[in-house]
């Protein structure tokens, strides 16, 4: 991670970045919007080649939550191929908004 901007890699995320972009979802166990968000992000990742979806349990990764400045779940970060944050959204996203945000990353 770099200071001043959010840059995440496989070490912080526990999984490899997507070839073109990565959708990082911070969730919690009893969050109903998190389940709906998971479905939307899985669908988008399946539709767009080179995009992966990584879900992070916010309660289990409080260190990362604090470092990245996550205030609520679900929060989705859109990372470019190098792991730099290009967009962030809190709450349940619409599929069209996720696709539009990916346009900035790829």
N, C-alpha and C positions, 0 to 999 in steps of 0.2 A: 504494500500500500504506500502511496505517496502522500506527503503532507500537503494540504491545500486543495487537493482534488481527490476524488474517489477513484482508485484504480485497484481492481481485485484480480487475483489469479487463482489457479487451481489450488494452491496451498491454502488460501483463505476460504475458498468456496467448497473445498472437498471434492471437486469434480473438475473435469476439463472444460475450458471455455469453448463456446461454439466457434466454428470456423469463420463465420461472418459476424455473429452477434450472440449475446447471451441474455436471457430473461431471468433475473434473479428475484425470487419471491420469498419474502420474509413472512412466515406464518406462525400461528399458535394453534394448539390442539383444539380448543373449543371455539374457534372462529368460523362461523358459517360462511361469511364472505370469502374466507381463505379457500374453502373447498370449491366454490364457484370460480374463483380466480385461477386455481390450479387447472380446472377444465379448459378455461379460455386460453391460458398460456400453453398448455399441452397441444391444443388444436392449432394455435398459431405456429408453434415450433414444428409441428408435423407438416404444415402447409408451406413453410418458407425454408428452402434448402440452406444448410449451414447455420441454422439458428438452434440453440439448445435452451432448455428450461431447467433451472436448478432451484429447488425449494429448500429453504433453510428454516429450521425450527428455531424461532427467535428466543424461546426460553432456554434452549440448550446452548445457544451461541451468543450469550449476553455480551461477551467481549467484542464480537463483530458488530452486533447491534449498536453498541455504544460508539465504536470506532467510526461507523458509517453514518450515525445519526438517525437511526430508525426510531420513530416516535409511536407508531401504531402498526397493527397488522390488519389486513395485508398491506404491505408496501412492496412495490415492484421497481427494480432498477433495470434499466436497459443499458447493457454494456456493449461497446464496440468490440472488434476482434482482438484488440490489445487489452481489453478489460477495463477501459475507461468509461465511467458513467456518462451517458449522453442524455438520459431522461430519467425522471423519478416520478412515481405516482403513488399516493396513498389511497386506500379504498379499492373496491372492486372495479377493475377496468372493463371497458367495452372492447370487444374484439377489434373493431375498426380503429379505436384509439391506439391499441397495441401495435397494429400493423403500421399505422402512421408514425408512431415513435420509432419503429424499426427502420423506417426510411432515413432517419437521422444517423443511425448506427452503421448501416451497410453502404 
